[in-house]
Amino acid sequence: MSGYAGTVEITNPTGLHARPAVKLTKLAKSFPDAVVQVALDEAGPWIDAKSVVKVMAMKAPRGKLLHIRASGEQAAEAFAALMALVRRDFDEGHEAPGADAAT
């Protein structure tokens, strides 16, 4: 089985707080055939991304690098989806300065 790993910066203004943690774990759980883990350091400790309690306990602040790794049959899809979610600020609607709002 192939594994996927990468790092993404948490840019959400309040970090990986309750709502983003729930979104991340819900998305991870949508890939039952993948083992997905996250960490704040490449050396670990690695946390089960499907456990909202463990993800929230990380208390990852804005600006911190989040390491994501996935293995299993759905690893590629899970990895790509989680990286994209973090890059989109967990879909919380934060806009870059000067960005035009859709009307």
VEXPA-356338 format. One record per atom (N, C-alpha, C): x, y, z. Coordinates in pm, whole numbers, plus 50000, padded with zeros to 5 digits. Layout:
VEXPA-356338
XYZ
...
//
This chain:
VEXPA-356338
500844988050000
500005000050000
500875012550000
500445022149923
501165034749917
500735043750031
501625052350073
501295062150174
501525076150120
500825085550175
500925099450134
501215107750258
502075117750243
502395126450357
502725140350305
502335150150384
502635163950348
502395173250464
502725185650442
502615195850545
501875207850489
501025213550572
500255225250531
500175234850651
500235247750622
500155257750730
498695260250768
498455261050897
497125264450947
497005279650940
496125284450854
495965298950836
494655304050894
493835295050946
492575299051010
492915308351126
492255319851137
492585329551241
492605324051384
491755314451413
491745309051550
492385295251558
493075291151452
493765278251455
492815266551437
493265255151485
492485242851472
491595241451596
490615250451607
489715250451722
488555240851697
487485241951771
486385232251767
485775229951629
485315240451563
484655238351432
485595232151329
486795237551311
487705231251216
488065216751253
488205214051381
488535200351424
487405190751387
486175195251405
485025186851369
484995184651217
485255195151141
485245193850995
486355184450948
487525185751007
488645177150970
488345162551002
487845159851122
487565145851159
486395140151078
485395148251051
484255143550971
484725139650831
485585147950774
486115145050641
486985132450645
487835131250745
488695119350757
487855106750768
486755107450844
485885095850862
485155092150734
485065101350639
484375098350513
485215089250423
486415085950469
487295076650397
487565064650488
486585055550499
486725044350593
487875034850561
488325034650436
489405025550399
490775032250401
490865043450472
492145050350486
492465052350634
493735051150666
494215054650799
494805068650784
494235078250857
494675092150843
495155097150979
496335103150978
496905108351102
497425122551080
497435130251189
497965143851186
498925145751302
499835155351286
500805158451391
501265172851376
501755178451484
502305192051479
503815191851458
504395179851462
505815178051438
505985165551354
506865166051257
507055154651168
507435141951244
508095143651358
508505132151440
507365126951528
506245134051529
505095129751611
505025137651739
504115134051825
503245122251817
502165124051710
501855113051642
500835112851538
499495109551601
498475117151562
497135116251619
496185110551514
495245102251556
494215097051467
493325108651424
493315111651294
492535122951243
491035120551248
490635108351283
489205105151292
488675106751434
489535111351526
489145113651666
489065128551695
487865133851704
487705148251727
488305152451861
488205144151962
488765147552093
490285148852085
490925139652015
492395140152003
492835151851917
492105154551809
492465165651721
492305178951795
491205180651868
491005193051944
492065194552053
492495183452112
493495184052218
494865188652168
495075188252037
496345193051981
496515207952004
495405215352007
495415229852026
496375236751929
496245233351802
497125238851699
496745253251667
497655262751691
497355276851664
497585280651518
497095292251480
497335297751347
498845298851326
499275295951206
500695297051173
501485284251196
500895274851265
501565262151292
501465253251168
502475245051146
502435235551036
501745222851082
500805218251001
500085205951031
500595195250935
501115184550990
501615173350912
500465163350898
500225158950776
499145149650748
499735137650675
499315125650717
499725113750643
498545104250634
498515096750524
497415087350501
497945074750435
497335063550469
497675050750407
496395042850391
496455032450310
495275024150286
494705026550147
493615019550117
493035019949984
492575033749941
492085041850033
491585055250000
492565066250039
493835062550056
494835072150106
494975084450017
495055082549886
495265093949796
494115103849807
492905098749805
491735107449812
491645114549947
491875107050054
491795112850188
492855123550207
494075120650166
495165130150181
494865143050104
494475141749978
494185153649896
493045161849955
491995155150003
490835162150058
491185169650186
491975163450274
492345169950401
493285181750378
494245180150288
495145191250257
494345202950202
493415200150113
492595210750053
491725217650158
491165210050250
490325215750355
491115225750440
492315221950481
493135230950563
493515243350482
493865241350356
494225252850270
493065262350250
491845257250256
490635265750242
490185271350377
491015271050477
490655276050611
489435268950666
489325256050636
488235247750688
486865252950643
486845259550529
485595264850471
484855274150566
485605281950643
484975290950738
484705304850681
484955306950553
484575319450489
485485331150515
486705328750560
487645339950579
488155344050442
488125356850414
488565361550284
489865369250296
490645368350191
491895375850187
491575390650179
492435399050234
492195413450225
492055417650080
491045425450050
490815430349916
490035420949827
489695409349878
488925399749798
487485404749782
486965403149665
485585407249641
484635396249683
483605399649756
482615389749799
481685386749681
481305374049672
480355370249567
478995376149600
478325381049498
477005386949521
475925379149453
//
